[in-house]
Amino acid sequence: MQALLALSRLIDNINRHISKIACWLVLISCLVSAGNALVRYGINQSSNAWLEIQWYMFAAMFMLGAAYTLAKNEHVRVDIIYSHLSTRGQIWVDLMGGILFLLPAVVILTWLSWPVFYKVWVSGEMSSSAGGLIRWPVKLFLPLGFGLLVLQGVSEVIKRVAMLTGHLEADTHYERPLQ
């Protein structure tokens, strides 16, 4: 179990470091957006590339941040029954949800998104907008983000099994939204 927990810590650290890129992309996206607005309305110049790079960065933020969000137990959940369960019950729900729903779904999405990226990369597809960007960089975030989510799902399953077997202190805390 110690080797699996070490693997889990490694995956958590990888996703924590990658999430820092997503955080920086938020700032960069805001600066690009503000700069684009200033140039567009200040000197009446614009480029579709600046608009497209904003949605590329949004896609990167979302896909690179999803795994870390799972690691922090901050994904949106429907909390009708979960909060009323014992800690052990919550661990079982997380474990079964990870094995039965999360992992199969993200493995399939990773598998299906790779050909989407590969086709665009090989063809050199460009945006149809004048001055638009090449498409493969944004398409790369699909298999990359889902792959990171697969890894984080494995890490979460390892941690839940370790919690159930007493190898790790049980922690199912998450920030409940204010109602």
C-alpha positions as CSV (number, residue, x, y, z in Angstrom):
1,M,0.0,0.0,0.0
2,Q,2.9,2.4,0.7
3,A,4.1,2.1,-2.9
4,L,0.5,2.9,-4.2
5,L,0.3,5.9,-1.8
6,A,3.7,7.1,-3.1
7,L,2.3,6.8,-6.6
8,S,-0.8,8.8,-5.5
9,R,1.4,11.5,-4.0
10,L,3.4,11.7,-7.3
11,I,0.2,12.1,-9.3
12,D,-1.1,14.7,-6.9
13,N,2.1,16.7,-7.2
14,I,2.1,16.5,-11.0
15,N,-1.4,17.8,-11.1
16,R,-0.7,20.5,-8.5
17,H,2.2,21.8,-10.6
18,I,0.2,21.7,-13.9
19,S,-2.6,23.5,-12.1
20,K,-0.2,26.4,-11.6
21,I,-0.1,26.8,-15.4
22,A,-3.9,27.0,-15.4
23,C,-3.8,29.7,-12.7
24,W,-1.2,31.8,-14.7
25,L,-3.4,31.4,-17.8
26,V,-6.2,33.1,-16.0
27,L,-4.1,36.2,-15.5
28,I,-2.6,36.1,-19.0
29,S,-6.1,35.6,-20.5
30,C,-7.3,38.7,-18.6
31,L,-4.4,40.7,-19.8
32,V,-4.9,39.6,-23.5
33,S,-8.6,40.4,-23.2
34,A,-8.0,43.8,-21.8
35,G,-5.2,44.6,-24.3
36,N,-7.4,43.4,-27.2
37,A,-10.3,45.6,-26.0
38,L,-7.9,48.6,-25.6
39,V,-6.5,48.2,-29.1
40,R,-9.8,47.5,-30.7
41,Y,-11.6,50.5,-29.2
42,G,-8.6,52.8,-28.7
43,I,-7.0,52.6,-32.1
44,N,-9.7,50.7,-34.0
45,Q,-7.4,47.7,-34.7
46,S,-8.2,44.0,-34.1
47,S,-7.2,40.5,-34.9
48,N,-9.1,37.3,-34.8
49,A,-6.0,35.6,-33.5
50,W,-6.2,37.6,-30.2
51,L,-9.8,36.5,-29.8
52,E,-9.0,32.9,-30.5
53,I,-6.0,32.8,-28.2
54,Q,-8.4,33.8,-25.4
55,W,-10.6,30.7,-25.9
56,Y,-7.5,28.5,-26.4
57,M,-6.4,29.7,-22.9
58,F,-9.9,29.1,-21.5
59,A,-9.8,25.5,-22.8
60,A,-6.4,25.0,-21.4
61,M,-7.5,26.5,-18.0
62,F,-10.4,24.2,-17.8
63,M,-8.7,21.0,-19.0
64,L,-5.5,21.5,-17.0
65,G,-7.4,22.5,-13.9
66,A,-9.9,19.6,-13.8
67,A,-7.6,17.0,-12.3
68,Y,-6.4,19.4,-9.5
69,T,-10.0,20.3,-8.8
70,L,-10.7,16.6,-8.3
71,A,-7.7,16.2,-6.1
72,K,-9.0,19.1,-3.9
73,N,-12.5,17.5,-3.8
74,E,-14.0,20.6,-5.2
75,H,-16.0,19.4,-8.2
76,V,-19.6,20.3,-8.3
77,R,-21.7,17.6,-6.6
78,V,-25.4,17.0,-5.8
79,D,-25.2,16.9,-2.1
80,I,-28.6,15.4,-1.1
81,I,-27.5,12.2,0.5
82,Y,-23.7,12.5,0.7
83,S,-23.5,15.0,3.5
84,H,-25.8,12.8,5.6
85,L,-23.6,9.7,5.3
86,S,-20.9,8.8,7.8
87,T,-17.3,9.4,6.8
88,R,-16.9,5.8,5.9
89,G,-20.1,5.9,3.8
90,Q,-18.7,9.0,2.0
91,I,-15.5,7.2,1.3
92,W,-17.4,4.2,-0.2
93,V,-19.5,6.6,-2.4
94,D,-16.3,8.3,-3.6
95,L,-14.6,4.9,-4.2
96,M,-17.5,3.4,-6.1
97,G,-18.1,6.6,-8.0
98,G,-14.5,6.7,-9.1
99,I,-14.4,3.1,-10.1
100,L,-17.8,2.8,-11.8
101,F,-18.3,6.2,-13.3
102,L,-15.3,8.6,-13.3
103,L,-12.5,6.2,-14.5
104,P,-14.5,4.5,-17.3
105,A,-15.8,7.9,-18.5
106,V,-12.4,9.7,-18.6
107,V,-10.6,6.7,-20.1
108,I,-13.1,6.6,-22.9
109,L,-12.9,10.4,-23.4
110,T,-9.1,10.2,-23.4
111,W,-9.2,7.4,-26.0
112,L,-11.8,9.2,-28.2
113,S,-10.1,12.6,-28.0
114,W,-6.7,11.4,-29.2
115,P,-7.8,10.9,-32.8
116,V,-9.5,14.3,-32.8
117,F,-6.1,15.9,-31.9
118,Y,-4.1,13.7,-34.2
119,K,-6.2,14.4,-37.3
120,V,-5.9,18.2,-36.7
121,W,-2.2,17.9,-36.1
122,V,-1.5,15.8,-39.2
123,S,-3.7,18.0,-41.4
124,G,-2.3,21.3,-40.1
125,E,-5.9,22.6,-39.8
126,M,-6.2,26.3,-39.4
127,S,-9.1,28.4,-38.1
128,S,-11.5,29.5,-40.8
129,S,-11.4,33.1,-39.4
130,A,-9.2,35.6,-41.1
131,G,-6.0,35.8,-39.2
132,G,-7.0,32.7,-37.1
133,L,-4.7,30.3,-35.5
134,I,-3.7,26.7,-36.0
135,R,-6.0,24.3,-34.3
136,W,-3.8,21.5,-33.0
137,P,-2.6,23.2,-29.8
138,V,-6.1,23.6,-28.5
139,K,-7.1,20.1,-29.5
140,L,-4.1,18.7,-27.6
141,F,-5.7,19.9,-24.4
142,L,-8.5,17.3,-24.8
143,P,-6.4,14.1,-24.5
144,L,-4.0,15.8,-22.1
145,G,-6.6,17.1,-19.7
146,F,-8.6,13.8,-19.8
147,G,-5.4,11.9,-19.3
148,L,-4.5,13.9,-16.3
149,L,-8.0,13.3,-15.0
150,V,-7.5,9.5,-15.4
151,L,-4.3,9.8,-13.4
152,Q,-6.0,11.8,-10.7
153,G,-8.9,9.4,-10.6
154,V,-6.5,6.5,-10.0
155,S,-4.9,8.6,-7.2
156,E,-8.3,9.2,-5.6
157,V,-9.2,5.5,-5.7
158,I,-5.8,4.6,-4.1
159,K,-6.5,7.2,-1.3
160,R,-10.0,6.0,-0.7
161,V,-8.8,2.3,-0.4
162,A,-6.1,3.5,1.9
163,M,-8.7,5.3,4.0
164,L,-10.9,2.3,4.2
165,T,-8.0,0.0,5.2
166,G,-6.6,2.5,7.8
167,H,-3.4,3.4,5.9
168,L,-4.5,7.0,5.5
169,E,-6.5,9.3,7.7
170,A,-10.0,9.7,6.4
171,D,-10.7,13.1,4.8
172,T,-13.8,13.7,2.7
173,H,-14.0,17.4,3.5
174,Y,-15.1,19.7,0.7
175,E,-16.2,23.3,0.6
176,R,-20.0,23.2,0.7
177,P,-21.6,26.1,-1.2
178,L,-23.4,28.6,1.0
179,Q,-27.2,28.2,0.7
